[in-house]
Amino acid sequence: MKEAIRIIGIDPGLRRTGWGIIETLGNSLRFVAAGTILSDAKLDLASRLCQLHNGLAAVIHQLVPHESAVEHTFVNKDATATLKLGQARGIALLVPALAGLHVAEYAPNAVKKAVIGVGHGEKQQIHMMVKVLMPKATFDTDDAADALAVAICHAHHRQSAIGRIAIEQKLAALG
């Protein structure tokens, strides 16, 4: 019998970084936990990045995921905001990597397509589908719900990758 794979999804942000952890076994999904790491806007940038780092590291240490997925972020209105968001995203990539986890990255449209079936949709649609897919899921912010959607996206994509590998192995054994 296979073991469930625990996945952490991360929705990076400088003010709020959402995280959500699910378990996947075959086609089934199970909610584990979700939350939001907040940084103090009164602090300097380096201190805020440390808060995000320490918060994510604590979650990973406590809940021990096997894999991680981070959403790509795109902001075009303000160059300064984009740069700060990129630095927060760097923390979201670094922390799981330092913990030895594989880090997958997904564009927002890929996450939406995996969860609601189309690449464009409203946040409320995503949150509703997260609850449909995992009725026991609870989340304190939109960021945590988005992070669960990132984890669901990874669960769907990792199954496709595993299926492709199995087919390739069968073909190699035949040929």
N, C-alpha and C positions, 0 to 999 in steps of 0.2 A: 504494500500500500504506500502511496506517495505521501509526502509531508506537505502541509500547507506552506505557501511562500508568503512571508510578511513583507509588505511594500509600504514605504513611506512616500507620500506625495507632498511636494513643497511648492507653495505659491509665494514667491519671494516679494518682499516689499520692505522699505526702510522703516516705515511706521509700524506696519503689521506684516509679519510673515506667518502665513497659514501653514499648518501641517495636518496631515491626515494619514492614518495607518489602517490598512485593510489586510486581510488574508485571502489568498486565492488558492483554491484546490480544484483543479479541472476547470469547469465553467462556473463554479460557485464563488461568490464573494461574501466576505464576512467583515463587518465593521469591527475595528478594534478600539480606536480612539481618534480624537481630533482636537485641535486647539489653535491658539494664536499666540505668537511671541510678539510682545510689544517692546518698542524701544522708546526711550524718553526723549522727546523732541527738544528738551531743554539742554541736553548734553551735546558735546561736540561729536562730529561724525565718527571718529575712531571709537569713542566710548559706545555709541549706538551700535556700531558693527560688532563690538565685543558682546553687547547684550544679545544680539541675534545669534552670534556664534555660540555663546554659552547656553542659551535657551535650546537651540537645536541639538547641541551636543548632549544635553541632559535628556531630551526626548529620546534620542537614538540610544543612549546608554540604558535608559529605563525600559524601553519597549522593544529593543533589539530587532529592528527590521533586517531582512536579508537583501533587499534591493531598494533603490531609491529612484525617484523621478522628479524632475524640476521643470516648471513651466518657463518657456521663453517669455521674455517681457519686451514689449515695444512701447516706447513713449517718444513722441516726436515734437510735442508742443514746446517743451522747455529743455534746453541742452543740459542745464545744471541738474534738473530733476532726473533726466535720463541717465546721467553719469552716476548720481547717487543710487538710483535703482540698480544700475549695473553692478555697483559695489556690493549692494545687498544680495544680488543674485550670485555674485562671486562667493559670498559666505554660504549661500544655499547649496552651491556646488561643492565647496571645499569641505564642509563639515561631514557629509556622508562619505566623501572620498577618503578623508582622514580616518574614518571608522572602517575603511576597507570595503565599502559597498560599491557596487557598480552604479553609476549615475547615468540614467537615461534623460534625454531632454525632449520636450514636446512643445510644438507651437500651440498657441491658444485655439486655433481652428481645428487642429488634430484632437485636442482634448474635447472640444464641443462635439465633434463628429463621433468620437468614441462613446460619449455619454448620451447625447440627444439625437444622434443620427445625421446631423447636418453640421457644416462647418461654421455656421453663423447662428447665434441664438442669444437670448437674454439670460442674464444671471439667474433669474427666477426659474427658467426652464431647466437649467443645469441643476439647481438645488432640488427641484421637484424630482428629477430623474435620479439624483443621488439617493433620495429618500425611497423612490420606487425600487431601485436596485438593492438598497440596504435599508430596510424599514427601521432598523434599530439605530441607525446613524444619528448622532447628535453633533451639532457644531455651534460654536459660540459667535462666529462671525462669518461674513461672506468669504473671507480669505480661507478659513478652515474648510468651508464647503468646496471652494475651488480646489484646495489641496486634495481633498478626497476625490474630486473629479480627475485630477492629474494621476492619482494612484490607480483609479479605475482604468484610465486610458492605458497606463503601463501594463496593467493586468491583461487587457485585451491584446495589446501589441506583443507582449511576451509570449502569449499563447500562439500567435501567428508565427513568431520566430521559432518556437519549439516545434510547431507543425512542419515548417519548412525544413528544419534540420532532420526530423524523423524521415521525411520523404527523401531527402538527399542521401541519408544513410541506407535506406532501403534500396534506392537506385544503385548506389555504389556496391552494395552486397550482391545485387543481381548482375552487375556488369563487370 
